[in-house]
């Protein structure tokens, strides 16, 4: 057959690999009860990532330390494993990376950065219920406001740093940062919704920037940001978006990120956010959240703890975090039930902030009590 | 995200400079959670860099230091930013323009060959591109632009034809330089190599929107997509592309190429071939219409019922859509 092209070769390779884990569970439904989330080893793995020095080959992450801390804190919180000591250590490290000029930096040798700022602030709100010191009071809000203003573009987009790349990640990061700190304003919001809407493509999903390819990460982030600032999905072609989102669920049960690409556990967060936002506005989404959980629990668990992209990949904090968040969001979808052992329930997630609903309530309470005027 | 650079990527020029006036900044944080071990020489470099990052120094020694840091860690976004602070004035001077651009291109090419998916390197390349094409004294901007396109196409997309960063930079070049027909050519070459490459189809649509919205051009695009759909009928890409063409010109819905293709692959009566994307396109076109008569609704319901059977993973979705046609 002459159909041996990169896309078909890769699709077959991944399908063969993953279905070895999934097929027996489809053929023998009784096996479902044997599938259990390995909480103990995953918590131990995450704590090692926090307290043991990480190896030199991860040096790229040394300039994204708050992002690394977000993945670990968020995953520990999903497993109800944050305690006072760990939370305090995390908060102190994050606060040491607050830039004197506003925003947060990834490393002492760096300037402020938009995703770093987002992950620093989100990490602080995640750990804040467990710390004695009210760490949210230590955010430099005027500095943050001036940083966000400095990376806000006239077309409504945001940059990663003053001359950094422009994309949907930066837009989302700016919106969440402003909302968490209670400083989001009409000035910071100028043009943002229109920019997000301009990223919807003919396929239905959203791209990183106007004119690019529809992509699961940017779709989840764009929808979450749009929901947070507008409270509705007006201006989107919702029917086309729904179909595109639903079609990201592959035969293996998990999500891919783009048409004709292969499944990856982390997309369960990005498309889980998209599904969660659609559901918040009464729109239907994927109808097989059980198959999604089955993919994450049966094919994406590392035997020694931690979670994966797919079975032949190494574990890392990134996939451990986003697989667990995706598992949570899959369990919340309309019509869902918890797959496998009853202890696999990881509790709900707010699909806009991607934190627990209780954390969002704490953000809203703080903002009400501390109205900041720009 | 994780990578090793070869030892030969190291750069030692920064050590030749006098740094005695710079006090290294302690980079350790206490308490130290999520600490990544820094190789000894890298630690020395970033401690010096931390001392100059928030100054406005734009010197040869800072440029050499940024090179050394980037070789070890191309994700160090501030090393790239400070690098631009050093080289942009050199790119403004005609005397230093060629040599500076040559060195920058060599560095970027070497890094992107080894690590083709890193935001900071692509951002730097794009910022340098904008700076260079704005340079008034450039003798032959076309050859520079061509070299950039060749690098993306022949070096990066040849290895990974779906590299999002590479397509994004390619899009930046063709949109700022109004080279949409070049984008169309790249997309069609890559579709010829792999008809399921959705990136190529997406940028074919983007090129079409900017160049060929005359009716004849759209019909050519439609016929091209129909041919490609016949080579692999279950491949979504050309079907979605056709829906995108109909977005531009609604009358293409009744063009014989569309009608013929849907008749050939979109049958629900067991009379012809059925391909899921063909049925899905028929549903999508009904969903796009503002008013539906009883016959349209019956058609939509029938399509959804067939899709629910043919497409088990998404069957619940098709059952939901069927409800919209009540």
Interface residues (C-beta under 8 A of the other chain):
Chain A: X3 X5 X6 X7 X8 X49 X50 X51 X53 X54 X55 X56 X57 X58 X59 X60 X61 X62 X63 X64 X65 X68 X69 X72 X86 X89 X90 X92 X93 X96 X97 X100 X101 X105 X106 X107 X108 X109 X110 X111 X113 X160 X161 X162 X163 X164 X165 X201 X202 X203 X208 X209 X211 X212 X213 X214 X215 X239 X240 X242 X243 X246 X247 X249 X250 X251 X258 X259 X260 X261 X284 X286 X287 X288 X291 X316 X318
Chain B: X1 X2 X3 X4 X25 X26 X27 X29 X31 X32 X33 X34 X35 X36 X37 X38 X39 X42 X46 X47 X49 X50 X53 X54 X72 X73 X74 X75 X76 X77 X78 X81 X84 X118 X119 X122 X123 X126 X127 X161 X162 X164 X167 X168 X171 X175 X193 X194 X195 X196 X197 X198 X199 X202 X203 X205 X206 X232 X235 X236 X237 X240 X241 X243 X244 X247 X280 X284 X287 X313 X314 X315 X316 X317 X319 X320
